[in-house]
Amino acid sequence: WEAECFKIDPTNQKIHCRSAAGTNIDGNGDFVVDYDYLIVSVGARPNTFNTPGVTENCHFLKVSTTQY
């Protein structure tokens, strides 16, 4: 998924995102991702450290460097 995170809801453990690729069935590109643990790392590349299950069970978010 290539998307922009525009809101983090820590109370309900949800990340609100907007797709960079286009729209969804509702006519917009917004979607919500649930999480158990959220790690935000700015300016880094994801590294799995060869931990079993990371690639299959994690979503890596890429932060855009575009300034608004």
Secondary structure, DSSP 8 states (H G I E B T S, - for coil): --EEEEEEETTTTEEEEEESS---TTSS-EEEEE-SS----TT-----TT-TTHHHH-----------
